[in-house]
Amino acid sequence: MSASTLTSVASQVRGRPDTAHRSLLGFLAVSSLLGTAVLLVYGLDYYLTAYDDRPYHPKHLLLRPSGLIGWWLGVFGACLFSLLFLYALRKKWFWLANLGNSRHWFNYHVLMGMIAPVVIAFHAAFRFRGLAGVAFWFMLAVALSGFVGRYIYGQIPRKRNAAELSLKESKELQEILTAELCAQTLVRPSDLAMLFKLPSLKHVENESLIMALCTLLWIDCTRPFLVAKIRRRALSVWGKLWTFAGFLQSSSVALENTIQVARAQVAISKKLLFLSKSQQVFHLWHVIHRPFSYSFAVLAIIHITIAVLFR
């Protein structure tokens, strides 16, 4: 099988990047950051004012929780809160399960889980007391655990449609990618070997779940530096400057294709190595994440009911 054929096969197995989905996620993320910046710049002097002095502040009628801006921020936060639970309901409602891609739903779920605490913080004018304060801290715990969940979710080999790859499919993909790398001549095997330096299976099996997660994080954090080193060895002086010492993509299509295949290969090797640990952590994460989510839901509903009745 030729190298070009192998590249085509591997691309089909890995799936092409979903540009439209990533663009929309990026747009929503940037919009959220801009909205946060606008609110922060506009209301910073109010939020820094002592609570007892806030009623005398000119922006109090707008930014207090029951004020014009504060109230609508609360409404927006409640909408985000409601949409967050659509991801869980999707698994139970057949008509919703067939709508869209599961991975896309999960990404939106995580993004809304990141935005919601920020919106609620502005709604509460950064005063977290009473029932609303307890609900906020539960929500923050849910959001932080969501970061961990999203990371662990990405450590389990999956197809483009988010279906989990079987062990056989994962190993077949690993063999295809290995064959691709053996066929290329642009990057020396000794250079690529830096990327494939992983701990032994015995070492991983003897690690605790927390240590295994830390090892995973370390591997992922150091990989960009190793990729940059590979680029630097293959590029000219001008190429190194243009790519900021190899941290940005180069104009060499062949080099970038080789790096893409190498990254895919080391990613699947790492996922297979840590598969058992990742599945254990992901199961444990569900056990922790759900009670926090449901507790927050109950507290939020009580708070919203009281706010509507006594507005």
N, C-alpha and C positions, 0 to 999 in steps of 0.2 A: 504494500500500500504506500503510495507516494506521500510526501510531506504535506502537499496541498490538500490531498484527500483527507488526511488525518486532521488537518486544521479545520476543514469543513465539518467533519464528524464531531469533533470536540466542541465546535461552536454550537452545533445543534443540541448537543447534550447539555452544555452550560446554559444555553439560551442567550439571546442578544440583550444588551442593556435596554430596559424600558425607558426610552428617552422622555416620552410624554408624561409618564408617571413621576419620574424624577424631577422633571421641570415643574410640574404642579406642586410637588412636595417642597421644592426649593422656593417657589413663589410664595407658598403659604408660610414657610419658615421666615423668609425675608420680610413679608408683610407683617408677621407677628413681631419681629424685631423692631421694625419701623414704628409700629403702633405702640410698643413698649417704650421706645425712645421718646416719642411725642408726649405720651402721658407723663413720663418721668421728667422731661424738661418743663412741661407746663405746670405740673403739680409738685415739683420737688420742694419748693418753699413751704407748701402746705403740709406735706408729709413729714417734713423736719420740724414742724411746729409742735410744741407740747400739746398733749391732748386737751388739757383744760383751757388752753388759749385758742384752740381751733375755731370755736363758735364765733370768734371775733375776726377771723381771717376772711378776706374778701372772696376767697374761692370755696368757703365752707359749704355754701348752699349747692354748689355744683359737685364737689368731690367727696362729700360725706357719703356713707353707704346708702342713705335714703335720698341723696341729692340727684339732680338730673343725670349727671355723668355716672355717678356711683351706682345709681339704680340700674341703668342700662348695662353697665359692666356686670352687675349681678345677674341680669337676664341673660347676657351673653355667656357668662360662666355656667349658668344653669343649662343652657342649650348644649354647651360643650359636654357638660356632665351627662346629659341624656344621651348624646351621640356616642359617648364612650362605651356605653353598655350595649350598643348595637352590635359590637364585635362579638360579645358573648351570646347575644340573642341569635346572631346569624347561624350559630352552630345548631340551634334548636328549631329555627323557622326555615322550612324547606324553600319557600319562595325567596327568602333573603339569601339563603346559602348559594343559590344559583346566580346571584347578582354580583358580577365583578370577580376579581382575583383575590384569593384568601390572603396572599402576601401583601397586596395593596391595602386591603382592609386593616391588616395588622399595622402597617406603616402609618396609616392615618390615625389609628387608635393610639399609637405611641406619640405621634405629633400632638394630637389633642390633649393627651395626658400631660405633655410638657407645657402646653399653652395654658390649660385650665388653672393651675395653681397661681400663675402670674396674674391672670385676669381677676381671680378671686382675691388675690393680695391687694390689687388696686381697688377692687370693690370695697374691701374692708378698710381701706385707707391705712393699711399696714398696722392695724390694731387687732390683735388676735386674742380675744378674751371671750369667756363664756362658751356657750354651745357652738357658736360660729367659729371660735378659735380652735376648739377641739376638732371640729369638722375639717378645718383647714389643715391641721397637722396630720390628720389621717389622710387627707388628699395628697399632701406632700410625700408621705410615706409610700402611697400608691404610685406616685409619679417616679420617685427614686427607684422603687423596685421594678418599675416598668423599664428603666434604663438597663438594669441587669437582665431582665427577661428578654429584651430585644437583642442584647448581645448574645445570650445563650441560644436563643432561637436561630441566630445566624451560624452557630457552630454545628448545627445538625445538617448533614447533606440533604439538599432539597432540589427538586426540579423547578423549572420556571413557574409552574402553576402552584408552587408551594407544597406539593405532595412530597413526602419524605422518600428519599432514595433508599432502596434496599441495600444491604451490605454487598450483594453481588453487583448491583448497578454501580455502586460507588467504586468498587475495585476495578470494574471494567473501564470506568471513566479515568481512573488513575493510570491504568495501562495505556489507554489512548494518549493521554497527555505525556506520559513518559516516552512513548514512541515519537511523538512530535518533537520533544526536546532532543532526542537522540539523532533525529534527522537534520536538525539545524546545525549550521557551522559558524554562525555569527558570533555567538558568545561561547567562551571556553567552558567546558564542563567544570573545571576547578572554580571558576567564578560563580557558576550556578550552584555549586555545592554549598556555598554560604547560606543560601536560602533554605536548603533542605536539612540543615543541622537541627534536628529535633530530639527531644529526650527519648529514651528507650521505653518500650511498652511496659516493661517491668517497673521502671521508675514511676511512670504515670499511674499504674495500678496501685502502687504503694502510697501514693499521695492522698491526703485528705481532700474532700471536695473543695474546701477553701483554697488550699495550696494549688490544686489543679486549676482552679479559676484564675489564680494569680499567675500561674505559668502561662496560661492561655493569653492573658492580658500582656504579659511580657513579650511573648512571641509576636503578637500583633503590633505592639508598640515599636519593636525594633525592626520589623520587616521593611518599613519605608526607608530606613537608613541603609539596609542591605541592598534594596533595589536601586537606590541612588548610587551606591558604590559600583554596582554592575554597569549602570549607565556611564559613570565617569570613566571606567576602564575601556568602554567601547567608543567614546566620543572624543572629538578633537577639543582643543583648548576653547575655541569659540563655542562649540556645542556644550561644554561644561558651563560656560558663563550664561548661555542662553537658557539652559535648564536649571539655573540656580544650583549648581553643583550636583545635578542629577535628580533633584527632587521634583522637577516638572517633566512632563513628557517631551521627548525630542521630536524632531521632524523626520526621523528615520522610521518609516513604517515597518520595515523588517525587524528592527531592534525592538520596537514597541510590541509587535506581535509576539516575539520571542519572550519578552518580559511578561506579557499577558498570560501566555501559556505556562510559564514558570510559576507565576503567582497562583494560577488556578491549580497547578499540580501540588504546590506546597500547601495550598489551602485544603485541598481534598485529603492530602496525607495527614495534615494536622487534625482535620475533623474525624478521620477514621481512627487516629491514635487516641483522641480524647472522646470518642463517641459515647462510650459507656458512662464516663463522668459527666458529660454534657447532658445526657438524658436524665441522669440522677438529679443534677442541679435544676434542670428545667421542671422536673416533677416536683421537687421541693419548692421551687419558686411559685408554682401554681398553688401549693398548699398555703403559702404565706401571703401571696398577692390577693387571692380571692377574699379571705376574711377582712382584710383592710379595705378592699373595694366595697364590700357589702356594708361594713360598719360606716364608712363614709357616706354611702347612699342613704342609710337610715337617718344619720345626723343632718345631711343636706336637705332631705325632704322635710324634716321637722323644722329646720331653720327657714326654708322657703315658705312653708305653710304659715309660720308665725309672722314672717315679714309681709306676706300678702294680706293676712287678716288684720294686722295692726298698722298697715301703711297709712 
